[in-house]
Amino acid sequence: MTTYRRKGSVSNGMWWMFLISILLFWLPVIGPLIAGIVGGKKAGGVGPALVAVFLPIVTTGIALFVFASFLTGIPLIGAIAGFGALALLLLHIGPMLLGAIVGGLLA
């Protein structure tokens, strides 16, 4: 009888990507790439690795958009600040996405 053991989890991959990208923020392209590789490997495959990349970026972008609107008191200024933060997050996602695909293939 064979038992199936799951290789990784999406939440584990997200945690590793977040932690390593925070620690390696000073490496502009290499930091997110390394974070993506490690997180993709911890996620256990290409599909879970893609979810582990996009879910934190989207939720962080939405949260920054909402909090910036609440903190400024002027929805237009908050929207501009939130969209600026979302643009920075989307620039960060390219190397992390490539790393997650590579890490997912290595898992």
SULBEL-V189318 format. One record per residue. RES is the residue in three letters. BURIAL is b if it has 24 or more other C-alpha atoms within 12 Angstrom, else e. Layout:
res->RES burial->BURIAL
res->RES burial->BURIAL
This chain:
res->MET burial->e
res->THR burial->e
res->THR burial->e
res->TYR burial->e
res->ARG burial->e
res->ARG burial->e
res->LYS burial->e
res->GLY burial->b
res->SER burial->b
res->VAL burial->b
res->SER burial->e
res->ASN burial->b
res->GLY burial->b
res->MET burial->b
res->TRP burial->b
res->TRP burial->b
res->MET burial->b
res->PHE burial->b
res->LEU burial->e
res->ILE burial->b
res->SER burial->b
res->ILE burial->e
res->LEU burial->e
res->LEU burial->e
res->PHE burial->e
res->TRP burial->e
res->LEU burial->e
res->PRO burial->e
res->VAL burial->e
res->ILE burial->e
res->GLY burial->b
res->PRO burial->b
res->LEU burial->b
res->ILE burial->b
res->ALA burial->b
res->GLY burial->b
res->ILE burial->b
res->VAL burial->b
res->GLY burial->b
res->GLY burial->b
res->LYS burial->b
res->LYS burial->b
res->ALA burial->b
res->GLY burial->b
res->GLY burial->b
res->VAL burial->b
res->GLY burial->b
res->PRO burial->b
res->ALA burial->b
res->LEU burial->b
res->VAL burial->b
res->ALA burial->b
res->VAL burial->b
res->PHE burial->b
res->LEU burial->b
res->PRO burial->b
res->ILE burial->b
res->VAL burial->e
res->THR burial->e
res->THR burial->b
res->GLY burial->b
res->ILE burial->b
res->ALA burial->e
res->LEU burial->b
res->PHE burial->b
res->VAL burial->b
res->PHE burial->b
res->ALA burial->b
res->SER burial->e
res->PHE burial->e
res->LEU burial->e
res->THR burial->e
res->GLY burial->e
res->ILE burial->e
res->PRO burial->e
res->LEU burial->e
res->ILE burial->e
res->GLY burial->e
res->ALA burial->b
res->ILE burial->e
res->ALA burial->b
res->GLY burial->b
res->PHE burial->b
res->GLY burial->e
res->ALA burial->b
res->LEU burial->b
res->ALA burial->e
res->LEU burial->e
res->LEU burial->b
res->LEU burial->e
res->LEU burial->e
res->HIS burial->b
res->ILE burial->b
res->GLY burial->b
res->PRO burial->b
res->MET burial->b
res->LEU burial->b
res->LEU burial->b
res->GLY burial->b
res->ALA burial->b
res->ILE burial->b
res->VAL burial->b
res->GLY burial->b
res->GLY burial->b
res->LEU burial->b
res->LEU burial->e
res->ALA burial->b
